[in-house]
């Protein structure tokens, strides 16, 4: 049953999406196929069914995520879709900048994000005439994102590119309630909660080592041994976390 709180969140998000569509001449939606992106995609398609869906594909996401992608592209009849590969193999980035949550500095993290996300997708967007996008950023993801969204608002323009965050005020609980009520298929790894709480599970690729200090590597070894052993073969230091 949809609560009054969630009903308000949905109404608010739809209004933001409609306002964003009105302001942007050629928009796209950034979709990682994780829980936030799935919620955003479902809502945005209700307003603009023909919006371009863009996936930044590192090539190192867990198989469950690719399964969800393939299923929903067909089930939701998404025709305007493209994938942008990482300009540099992620293993090369790890060797250069270290591993997140293990030995990567904050400066190294910013550089990786710039290389594989900001520069890459910005170049693609401008080359193809896009002047704005929708993304699943939420305030309760981190203190930094909360400050960013409260300062700039759910719709803002930077460098000629309009950014729209319809889920800015949504909580993790709001996301999961929406997914369950609307019955959105999602990657199976979110249900592997024996070692990590559901809210701690991320859709980031297994090579990122995101959350290593919070048990991510143990979780990976338990549920995805093929990926873990490949990671440990390439980067033996991860073995110290299991």
N, C-alpha and C positions, 0 to 999 in steps of 0.2 A: 504493500500500500504506500502510495506517494504521500509523504508528510507535507504539511503546509510550508515548512522550511524549504524542502526540496522543490515544491511547486513554485515558490518565489525565486529560488535560484535558477530554475529553468526559464521562467519568464524574464528574469534579468538578463540571462545569457542570450536569449533570443533577441532581445532588444539591442544588446551590444552588437550582435552579429548583423542585424538589420542596419544599424547605424554605420557599421564598418563597411558593409556592402555598398551603402549609399555614398560613402566617402572615397572608396577605392575604385578606380576605373577598371583595373585588371588584377584581381586578387588571387592568391593561392593559399592553401592551408598546409602548414608544416605538420607532418604526421609521422610519429615514431612507431606506431602500432602498440604503444603501451597504454595503460589505463586512462591517463589524462587525454591523450590524443584520440583514443576511441570515443570518449565522451564528447570531445570537441567536434570530431568528425560527424558523429551522429546528429548533433544539434545543427551544425553548419549545413549539412546536406538538406535539412528541412527547409532552410532559407534559400540556399543556392545550390541546387542539385548538380549543376555543371561545373562547380569550382574545381580548379586544378589541385590535385592532391600530390604532395611532394614528400618523398621519403629519402632522407639522407642515409644511404646504405653503406655501413662500414664493412660489411661482409663478415662481421664477427659477432652478430647477434645470436642468441640462443635459438635452436630450431623451433621451439614453440612460437616464437614471435613470427617467424617466416610462415609457419602454418596458419596463424591467425590472419596475416596479410593475404595469403592466397585465398583463404576462405571468404573473407569479407569483400575482396575485390569482385568476386563473383556474386556473392549473396546480396550486396548492396548495389550491384550494377554500376560500379565506378569505372567510367570510361576515360575521363581526363586524369591520367595518372602518369607520373614519371619518377624515376629514381636517380639520385645523384650520388655517384660513388665517391669515396674519400679520395682526394687528389694524391695522397701519399699512403702507402700501406701502413696500417696501424702498428704493426710490429716495428717498423722503422721509426715511428714516432715514439714508441715505448723505449726503444734503444737510445734515442736521442734525448728524451725528456724525462725518463724514469716512469715508474708505474704509480698510478693514482692510489692514494691511501697507503703506499709503501715507501716510495722514495722520490716522488715527484714534488717539486716546489710549487708554491702558488703561482709563481711567474711562469713555470713550465705548463701548468694547467691552463692558464689564460692563453698561452701561445698555441696549445693544441686546439682549444675551442676556436680560436681565431682561424687556424689553418683549415680544420675540417668542417666548420660550420659557418662562421661569419663570412669569411672571404669567399669560400666556395659557393655557398648558396646565394650570396649577394651578387656575385658575378653572373651566376646563372639567371637570377631574377632580372637584373638590368639588361642582360643580353636578349632576354625574351619579352621585354616590355612590361614586366610586372611592377606595380607601384605600391604594393601592400600585401600583408599576409596575416593569417590567423594562427595563433599558437596557444598551447595549453598551459602557459605559465600561471602559477597560483601563488598567492601570498604566503600560504602556510607551508610551502616547500622549504623555505629557508629565510633567514633574516634578511639576506641580501635581496632576495626577490620581493619580499614584503616592502622593503624600503623603496626599491625601484618602482613597483606598481603604485604605491601610495604617492610617490612623488610625481609620476608621469600620468597616471590614470590608465584605465583599461584600453583606451584608444589614444594613441599618440604618434607623432611623426618624427623620425630621426633621419637626417640625410636624404630627405625626399621619399623615404619608404615608411608607409603607415603600418603600425603594428597594432593588432587587435587581440586582446586577452579576455575572451568571454567568461573564462572560468576563474578570474582573478580572486573572487571572494569565496570560491568553493573550498570546502574542507576535504580531507581524504575520505571521511565518512560519507560526504555528499556524493563523491565520485562513485564509490562502491554501491551506494544505495541506488543511484541512477542506473548503473550497469546491471544490477540485479533486477530492478523493476522493469527495465526495457528489454532485458534478456540479450545483452550484447555479448557475443562470443569474445573471449579474451585469452591471452597466452596462458597456458597451463602452469607456467612457473609461479604465478601468483598464488596458487593453491598449495605450494610446497612450503608449508609454514611450521614444520616440525623443529627447525633450527633457527629461523628468523621470523619475526613478526611480519604479518602481511604488509603493514605500512612501511617496512624497511626494505621490501623487495623492489628492485629497480629493473627497468627494461634495458639498461645499458648492456653493451656487449660483454661477453665473458672475459675478454682480454683486458678490460679496463681495470680490473681489480678494485672497482668502486666498492667501498664498504669492507675492505679487508680486515680492518680492526674490529669490525662488528660481526665477524663470522661469515662474511661473504665467501671466502675461499673454502672453508669447511662445507658450507652449503653447496658450493659448486662441485666439490669432490664427491659429495654424497649423492647428488641428483643428476649431475652431468659429468660422469667420470671420464668420458672421452675428451671433453673440452678441458677438464682439469689436467689430465695427463699431458695433453699437448701444451698447455700453458706452463706446466712444471718442467717440461722438456726444454722449452725455449728460455724460460726464466726460472732457474732452480731456486731462487730466493723465496718463491711463494710457498715452498714446502715448509718453511718455518711457521706458517700460519695454520697448519693442520696437525 
